[in-house]
Amino acid sequence: MDPALLKQREAFRKHAMAVPTIEKKPKTESSAPSFKERDDYKKRMQRPPTAPRLDSNSYKTMSGSSQYRFGVLAKIVKHMKTRHQDGEDYPLTLEEILDETNQLDVGNSVKAWLSGEALMNNPKIEVTEDKQRFVFKPVYKIKDGKTLLRLLKQHDLKGLGGVLLDDVQESLPHCEKVLKNRASEIVYIIRPVDKKKILFYNDRTANFSVDEEFQKLWRSVAVDSMDDGKINEYLEKQGIRSMQDNGPKKTVMKRKKPSGNKKRQFKRPRDNEHLADVLETYEDNTLTQKGVAVTNNSNNK
């Protein structure tokens, strides 16, 4: 063989060996997945699906949230009560109420529920005649100290007792100022059941002085654990007759009940009594009149 060619072949091999090459091996396709792939698949299936993130203001547009609806209603009633206590008693529309309570972002369904059902049926909200405006509805219609004293006088005269301080504070604008100015004409009594204050009219004409001996005797008698029957029994043992209702008694007329044993007697008709001796019997369309038989012919009318 030619030595020149051998030198060229040897030089080409050295040059080829000096150049680096990357050999890509073909992947062997397998029909069954590996154990690692199976484990990863099981973990993905057992992992709970991630819920979409909710915006903090998205609950305001949810029409089916009853809690949100009643929250809006409670805020409106509280605001209307505060307005009334501050002396602002003019009615407002729904849009004005939502504007004053910073709730203009409520949905249309909530607005329809407020105007058509919630505010209409709320006992603390009064609707105007046009059914478009709303105002707070207090327990008592009192505006100042004169109307408050008139209310207390009516309760005193009719025997209705006192008025709760909570109801007065809810109904009377600027209540604290009015009660301070009318302190001499009002009596406060704390109810022992729930420790609530009751307002009574201070009737000065009923004020009279009682001797101290009578006061001591009155306070020495303990009747807290005794009812009316025991008190009457104690008074009778001491020779004291208890007060009875001596007013005129109404007499109730008792109706006589008809006895069921008596049978109803058949009363003969009183009409045509003068013909009793003429008409005797009726038998087979034949009228017998004083022994003479008269046959009625059906063809002769």
C-alpha angles and dihedrals in degrees: 000000000000110000091214091061091049090054091051091048091050092049091050092052092051091049091049092050091052093058111082117228132191115217118208114211116212114245116244109231113225123194097212121063119241125253092256093055090050092053092049091051092051091050091051092051094049094048111099115242113260113245118228114260114255123220116241091237097043093091089067091067095048106110095190096059105108092181091059092047094053090044089058091047093050091051091051094050091048091050093048090050091051091050091052092049089051091055098257102130101155116116124252135204122241093256091052091049092050089047093053092047093046093241103123091126095071117121127255092250091057091048091051090049092050097048098039104037120357101052093035094057099035112115091213096053126071122202123215122235094263089054090227102097133054135205135178117271111214127198093247130027097235126140107170144002095285094056090046092054090045089054093049091048092052091050090049095049095045094044094241093137125225136328126248115250090222091059091048092050090051095047105036119073113227089009099173093055093048094048091050092053093046097042094119092056098048131070120207121209125179114224109229094214099065102359093245121150119246123200121219132179112256101230104193093188089069094056114111135154121251124203115254092236091060090047091053092048091048093050094045093063111085112205100156095108096039128089128209093271094055092046091053091048092051092049092050091052090053091050095253120129114220121231114269132191101265096173123124112289121221114237114221115213111227116218119224112243114226112244114242095215096071114088121219111260116226111236117210116230113262095210119108094011090154089064095054093104093047104052111056116157142353115214125161096336089305119126116204112204116182093329095312116116115216116190117210112222110215091210095055112074 
